[in-house]
């Protein structure tokens, strides 16, 4: 092949490295595009992760100032009473004596208070009964942690009895209450061991230290220790203390804030944080008296 023919062939095949340089330039042009695509993909991953974190934060149960105050004040009171020193350790349990008449939710004559439980619950079955005549029907559930000496049906009966009492919230003529076992609900009462209460309340940032109840979002989380033993700060029978728990927390859910003592010798409002002290008032579990008068007190900012 002649010299001129060879030069033409070289131009066609990219001889002398020209073809290699052309391919290198094409690879260099593709390089930045690939880097941009990689950055876009990484950004999408980070945005997705960020959205997941935001979603988790937004779906955490909301905690109100009243709910925080109730836990803080109850815990503060418990540290000033003998009950704090009797708090069960994570590996121990205590047993409280009780009579069936004083504790309708207890099947044996004594109720064990394990330090913690499985964290799973049994839902009380409902018969569809509504208590009260108010047009605003509040649906609620009652759940009891598995493995404890409180029967869900008996606990639900006691709570329904509180809600149906003529001194309770149905007296306002607006609210009525229906126990449900499935579907939507306005609030749920959970009775749980101290350790499980700590986990549920702690997930919302509330420190209960195995001692006190808490309220998280729509959940009223009742410490088994308080359900069985009551509170040293409440001067009254255990059924009255349970009524105070129910009435105070339900009061929050129908729009009532904290109140304080209206005067020495008068009944403490159900919306008063009575665990902080009665300030001269008389312990009381009910929002209304027998005649239908609301037992109010000055609002607490």
Secondary structure, 3 states (H helix, E strand, C coil): CCHHHHHHHHHHHCHHHHHHHHHHHHHHHHHHHHHHHHHHHHHHHHHHHHHHHHHHHHHCCCCCHHHHHHHHHHHHHHCCCHHHHCCCCCCCEEEEECCCCCCCCECCCEEEEECCCCCCEEECCCCCCEECCCCEEEEEEEEEECCCCECHHHHHHHHHHHHHCCCCHHHHCCEEEEECCCCCCCEEEEEECHHHHHHHHHCCCCCCCCCCCEEECCEEEEEHHHHHHCCCCCCCCHHHHHHHHHHHHHHHHCCCCCECCCCCCCECCCCECHHHCCCCCECCCCCECCCCCECCCCECC
